[in-house]
Amino acid sequence: MTAEKKNVIYNTTKGGHPVYFFGMIGALVYYLQHAHAFWPVVVAVFKGLVWPAFVVHDLLKFLYS
């Protein structure tokens, strides 16, 4: 009697992707409202895509100051 080992893969996602997506859309809308030329629009799109980095940075700055 030999025991067979099975590789088991667990999916550990908790469903935060829609929250991130809607947050990104909200950040894009917010930043695009204040951009009125080509380069500020490009910067606004970049900021909208990386908004979690800004949030985490400000949160850590708040917690550790």
N, C-alpha and C positions, 0 to 999 in steps of 0.2 A: 504494500500500500504506500504509494508515494503521494505526498500532498503537493498539489499544484499551487504555485503562488500567482496571484492575479495582481496586475498593476491597476490600482484604483485611482482615478483622477476626480478630485472634488472641485466643483465650481464654487468659489468663495465670494463671488460678487454679491453685493448687497443691494443693488438697484440704485446707486447714486448717480448713474449716468444721465437720467432725465433731469435731475436736479442741476447737475453741472451744465447741461445743454440750455435749460431755461435761464440759468444764471448768466451764461455766456451771451445769450440773446439780449437779456436785460442790460448787461454791461455794454454791448455793442450799441444798443439804442441810446443809452445814456451818453456814451462818448461821442457818438455821431451827431447828437443834437448840438454839441458845442463846437463841431468842426465845420468850417465854412470854406475851405480851400482844399486843393488836392492833397498836399502833404499832411495837413492835420487829419484828413480822413484816413490816410494810410496809417498814421500813428494811432488813431482811434481804433482801427480794426485790430492792430497789434495789441493794444491795451485790452480790448475786449476778449482776445483769445487767451491772454495770460493773467486775467484778473485774479485767479486764486493765489498767485504768487504775491500780489499786492495785499490781499486780505490776510494771508498768513504772516507776511512781514509786519503789517500794522498790528496784528493781534499779538505777535511775540514782542514787539516793541512796547505795546501797552502792558503786557503781563510782566515784563522784566525791567520796567523803568521805575 
